[in-house]
Amino acid sequence: MKLLARVFAAAVTCATVAVPLVAADAPSASAAPTWAPAATAPIHPGVQTFTAGAQCTANFVFFDASNTVYIGQAAHCSGTGGNTATNGCTSGSLPIGTQVQVTGASQPGVMVYNSWLTMQGLGEADANTCQFNDLALIRLNPADAAKVNPSIPFWGGPNGVDTNGTVQGENVYSYGNSELRGGVSQLSPKQGISLGDAGGGWSHNVYTASPGIPGDSGSAFLNSTGAALGVLSTVQIAPVAGSNGVGDVSREINYMNAHSSLGAQLALGTQPFNPNLAANLLGPLGL
C-alpha cells in the first residue's frame, strides 16, 4: 500500500495502512551547481512535498547540464487511484505540469517527469518495472535553486549511487518526514536492515525499527556505505509485517534518462556520510 498522506484524512489513512512498503557509482558528467550550506539550506532531501493535498517526503536532489535543479518524490504521490493503486502501468496520475508545493521553496515546483505516466505512454509490459518504478521529478523555480543542498539530513551523503542492490542483513538508512509525526524531527532518522532484493532487482525489502508511515512516501534510502539506494514506496505484510518496499533508484534514473529528455543526474551530498547514530544525535549538542 502506498505511503502518501492526504491533508484532512491523515488519521484515516494511517489506520488503514497495514496491507500491500555494493558498489556505488558516482554520477558522471556535469559539474554540480553551487549548493547552499547544508546547515541553513531550507530545501533538501527530507522536506515535505504536497501534490493536490497528498503529503510526501522528498528523496534526492537532481540537476541537469544547464544546472536546472529538481527534487525527487515518489511517482505515486500524484496518484489518483487511492492507496491500493500501486501498479504504475495501470494506476492514474495527475498530469505532467502539475504544481507541487515544496517546503522551504518560495514558489511551487512543477512535476516534469513521472515514471507512471512515462510507462503508460510507452506501453511498458515488464511486470517488475510496472510494479516498482516509482519516481517523479519536481523542477524547482529558478528563484529557489540557490536555497538547495543535496545532503540527507542527519546521515549525510549520498556519496554515489548503489548499482548492485543489497544483501540480506545489510544496514540501510533513511529520513522520513511525515506530517503525522507532528514536526518531531527526532523521529525522522531511521536505521534498519535489508531483507533482500525483489522484483528482479527493481525493489529492496527493508525493515526499520520505526517503519515508514503515510507521508514518508518517497523518502530516500542509503545503503551501508552511504550510496543512494532507493525511494520508499510501500508498506508490506511480507516478508515481514511492517517492512517497506524501496524502489531501486539506479534503475529508476536509468529508465528516466532512457525515456525522457531531462538528462538529470543525482546530486551528491556536501556532508560526509556518518552512520554513527550516537555521534549524529550528540554532535549538534557539542558533545
PyMOL commands that set and color helices and strands:
alter all, ss='L'
color gray80, all
select helices_A, chain A and resi 10-16+75-78+115-122+127-132+142-147+179-181+185-187+199-201+249-258+277-285
alter helices_A, ss='H'
color red, helices_A
select strands_A, chain A and resi 5-6+24-25+48-51+54-57+61-63+69-73+99-102+109-114+136-139+161-162+171-175+189-198+203-208+220-222+228-236+243-248+265-266
alter strands_A, ss='S'
color yellow, strands_A
deselect
rebuild
show_as cartoon
